[in-house]
């Protein structure tokens, strides 16, 4: 998600960046999926991988080009993604529990 979002986050025009919105939505959804499947360890691994990929793609390449330029859009992509993953980490554990919210009542 970090690589995909980094590539598409600049898609759109100056009034509305659809790529940034979709990339952040996919980042949040992937974080929720990681936490729901295997808990905090997997979410932590996903977050470390996400940050690592985004930071590596922010570095200048051999030709001097960068995928995430140091502008407002690049900063929003980098920091909002980390903030979204932090929000996912602090969501209530009951949202990810595998037990029903209310036990079923058996009617005889």
N, C-alpha and C positions, 0 to 999 in steps of 0.2 A: 504494500500500500504506500509505503514511503516513496518508492521509485515511481510508481504510477502517478501518485498525486503530484510529485515534483515535476513530472513531465507535463501534466495537464493543468496545473494550477493557474497558468497565465492565459488560458483560453477565455475569450470574451472581449468585450469592448470596454471603453473607459467608464461607462455608466454602470455596468454590472458584469462581474467576472463569474460566469457560470462554472468554469473549470475549478475555481477556488472553492465555491460552495459545494460542488460535487465531491471534490477531493477531501474536504473536511468531513462531509457526511460519510464517505466511505471509510475514513480513518476512525471516526467514532463507532460506526457499525462494526468494523473489524475488531476494535478494542472490546466492545460488548461481546462479540462472538468468542474472542479469546478468553475473556473472563468467565463466560457462561460455560464453556466447554471444560476448562481445566483450572480455573481459579486465578489467584493473584500471580503465581509464578509464570504462567503463560502470558498474562497481561504484561508483566514486567519484561519478559523476553521480547514480546511484540514491541513494547515501547522503546527498549534499547535498540532493537533492530531498526525501528522507524527513525529514531533520532540519528543513528549512525548513517543510514542511507541518505537521509536529507542533508546531513552535514557533509558527507563525501561528495554529493552532487553539487554542493554549494562552493566547493573549491574550484579554482581555475584548472581547466584541462590543459593538455599539452599545447594546444593552439591559443590558449589564453581565454577561451570562452567559458562561461559559467551557465548552468541551467537555472540556478536561483540567484538572480542579481540582488545586490544589497539595496533594494528599494522597499517601498512600503508593502508592496504585494509579497515580496519574498519574506519579509519579516513577519507579516501576518500569517503566511503559510507555515513558517517555522514555529512560531510561538503559539499560534492558535491550535495547532495539532498537538503540541505538548499539553496545553491547557485542557483540551478535550479528553486526552488520555488520563489526565489527573481527575477530571470529573467522573469518568468511567470507573476509576479506582475507588472513588468515594461514594458510588451508588450503593443503596442499601443491599445487604447480603440477601435479604428475603426475596429480592427480585430475581436472584439466580439460584434459589433453592429448588431442589427436585421434589419437594413435598407439596401437596395441594395447600392452597391458602386456607381453605376451610374443609374440615373433614366432612365427608358425605354422611348424611343421616339416612339410615335404612328404615324404610317404612314397611311395617309388617302387614 
